[in-house]
């Protein structure tokens, strides 16, 4: 009948043809027949192959009608051949365009590393074939490699975003977003903070151009990505106006200049290079990768160590600290790509948030300085209930409890004789 499509032979293989939006779509029924052969464990006759092709045609026609009735979008043969690599390409393109905000960005090295990990495992797999079981197998693989839950979740987050973009594209490349259950990260929350002595020790171990960046982060709690983009044109009197394109949440904010910050800017003015508008630079060039100098400063200060990547305990933790020539005392090999564990630059932000709150400022006042968007995020960064605060809180609760017990005991002892019996009789009389 008209509108139900047709089945025809081409080269000994049944094909189907049907119309969508006035255009005929032709596709081979070979894959459906192959699935039927695998199910029956034998070859199909020509009549059986036509029956399979007819069922396949009916399913396609039903999908076209569902799209026409706004029930479900149509996924034809072109969409079924889409690989995960294509979804990841679309994710990178959307990210570089700036997404909804429209602020162009560059893919960071950590994000690029996560995407490469996804390409190696899912890249050549059809997007429609990615199931929850495949995602769990991917998680098991990363965990077997010693990856922490936070690292696994960052990869899963990018995979989920790629499927969300594909599902909302026009026409959609997948039928629905991918449902992913992320791993628990409660045991992997960073809480590192600097003491005044440790901070000064790191400042003295860093190169001068990076020492000023670290001092600025220690005083303001600003993110390093924002600091490295500051320009002299942002300085307006006694404050720095940070444009929204440089902030993480894309909202402009200001940084009030204190005497400590003025001292830093004075040193940066003396190191200013003609033709370079950046406040923090390295001989007139932007500071791109500072990890080597940072790790060296922490190693010298005793705030970090290099570990052998091959030597771990049963829980997957690194156990072997390398010596000065990066030789592992456990396996005896020289490690060319050691694992660094210790203080990180972002700990300055946690330190500033915690010190501001501990000095007596309210959470809202601290958020105005650090630029946090929500109280929950600030509390996590400030570590408001660190071990010291937890101990003091527990002592205060127990003190109040004992004071209440003592007050009750004194009140009982100070009552006149017979007061308790009279009250009991009165109470029993009311009950009667």
Residue pairs with C-beta under 8 A, 6 or more apart in sequence:
3 19
3 61
4 18
4 57
4 58
4 61
5 16
5 17
5 18
5 19
5 57
5 60
5 61
6 16
6 17
6 18
6 57
7 14
7 15
7 16
7 17
7 29
7 50
7 53
7 54
7 57
8 14
8 15
8 16
8 17
9 15
10 28
13 28
13 29
13 30
13 33
14 28
14 29
14 30
14 33
14 49
14 50
14 52
14 53
15 26
15 27
15 28
15 29
15 53
16 26
16 27
16 29
16 53
16 56
16 57
16 60
17 24
17 25
17 26
18 24
18 25
18 57
18 60
18 61
18 64
19 25
19 64
20 64
20 67
20 74
20 76
25 60
25 76
25 77
27 60
27 76
27 77
29 49
29 52
29 53
29 56
29 57
32 52
32 53
32 55
32 56
33 44
33 49
33 52
33 53
36 44
36 48
36 52
37 43
37 44
44 52
60 76
63 72
63 74
63 75
64 74
66 72
66 74
67 73
67 74
72 175
73 171
73 172
73 175
74 171
75 128
75 172
75 174
75 175
79 128
79 171
79 172
79 173
79 174
80 126
80 128
81 126
82 126
82 127
82 128
82 166
82 173
82 174
83 123
83 124
83 125
83 126
83 127
84 118
84 119
84 122
84 123
84 124
84 125
84 126
84 127
84 130
84 159
84 162
85 119
85 123
85 124
86 127
86 173
87 127
87 162
87 163
87 165
87 166
87 173
87 174
88 115
88 118
88 119
88 123
88 158
88 162
90 162
90 165
90 166
90 169
90 173
91 115
91 158
91 161
91 162
91 165
92 107
92 115
94 165
95 105
95 107
95 111
96 104
96 105
96 106
96 107
97 104
98 104
98 105
101 250
103 244
103 245
103 250
107 115
110 154
111 158
114 154
114 155
114 158
115 158
117 142
117 155
118 155
118 158
118 159
118 162
121 138
121 141
122 130
122 134
122 138
122 159
125 134
127 163
127 166
127 173
127 174
128 174
128 175
130 163
130 178
132 179
132 180
135 156
135 159
135 178
135 180
138 155
139 152
139 156
139 183
142 151
142 152
142 155
143 152
143 316
146 312
146 316
148 188
149 183
149 184
149 185
149 187
149 188
150 185
150 188
152 183
153 182
153 183
153 185
156 180
156 182
157 182
159 178
159 180
160 177
160 178
160 180
163 174
163 177
163 178
164 177
164 178
166 172
166 173
166 174
167 173
167 174
167 175
167 176
167 177
189 380
190 344
190 346
190 347
190 350
191 350
191 383
191 386
192 343
192 344
192 347
192 350
193 347
193 350
193 351
193 354
193 383
194 202
194 218
194 343
194 347
194 348
194 351
198 301
198 303
198 343
199 214
199 218
199 348
199 351
201 301
201 303
202 214
202 297
202 298
202 301
202 303
202 343
203 211
203 214
203 215
204 211
205 296
205 297
205 298
205 300
205 301
206 214
206 293
206 294
206 297
207 293
208 267
208 271
209 271
209 280
209 281
209 282
209 283
209 287
210 287
210 290
210 293
210 294
210 297
212 264
212 267
212 268
212 280
213 224
213 227
213 228
213 280
213 287
213 290
214 345
214 348
215 260
215 264
216 222
216 227
216 261
216 264
216 280
217 223
217 224
217 227
217 345
217 348
217 349
217 352
218 348
218 351
218 352
219 258
219 260
219 261
219 264
219 352
220 255
220 261
220 352
220 369
220 370
221 348
221 349
221 351
221 352
221 353
221 356
221 369
221 370
221 371
222 255
222 349
222 370
222 371
223 248
223 346
223 349
223 371
224 290
224 345
224 346
225 246
225 248
226 242
226 246
226 247
226 248
227 280
228 278
228 280
228 286
228 287
229 246
229 278
230 240
230 242
230 246
230 278
230 279
230 280
231 277
231 278
231 279
232 272
232 277
232 279
233 277
234 240
234 241
234 242
234 243
235 265
235 279
238 256
238 257
239 254
239 255
239 256
239 257
240 254
240 255
240 257
241 252
241 254
242 252
242 253
242 254
242 255
243 252
244 250
244 251
244 252
247 253
247 371
248 371
249 371
249 373
251 373
253 371
255 261
257 265
265 279
268 279
268 280
273 281
273 283
273 284
275 284
276 284
276 285
278 286
280 287
281 287
290 345
294 344
294 345
295 304
295 306
295 340
295 342
298 304
298 342
298 343
299 305
299 306
299 342
303 342
303 343
304 340
304 341
304 342
304 343
305 321
305 322
305 340
305 341
305 342
306 321
306 322
306 326
306 335
306 338
306 339
306 340
307 318
307 319
307 320
307 321
307 322
307 338
307 339
307 340
307 341
308 318
308 320
308 322
308 328
308 330
308 331
308 333
308 335
308 338
308 339
309 318
309 335
309 337
309 338
309 339
310 328
310 331
310 333
310 335
311 318
311 319
311 320
311 328
311 330
311 331
312 318
312 319
313 319
318 339
318 341
319 330
320 328
320 329
320 330
320 331
321 329
322 328
322 335
322 338
323 329
325 334
326 334
326 335
326 336
326 338
327 333
327 334
327 335
328 334
328 335
349 370
349 381
350 381
350 382
350 383
352 369
352 370
353 366
353 370
353 372
353 378
353 381
353 382
354 381
354 382
354 383
354 384
354 386
356 365
356 366
356 369
356 370
356 382
357 363
357 366
357 382
357 384
363 375
363 378
363 379
363 382
366 372
366 378
366 382
367 373
367 375
367 378
370 378
370 381
372 378
372 381
385 393
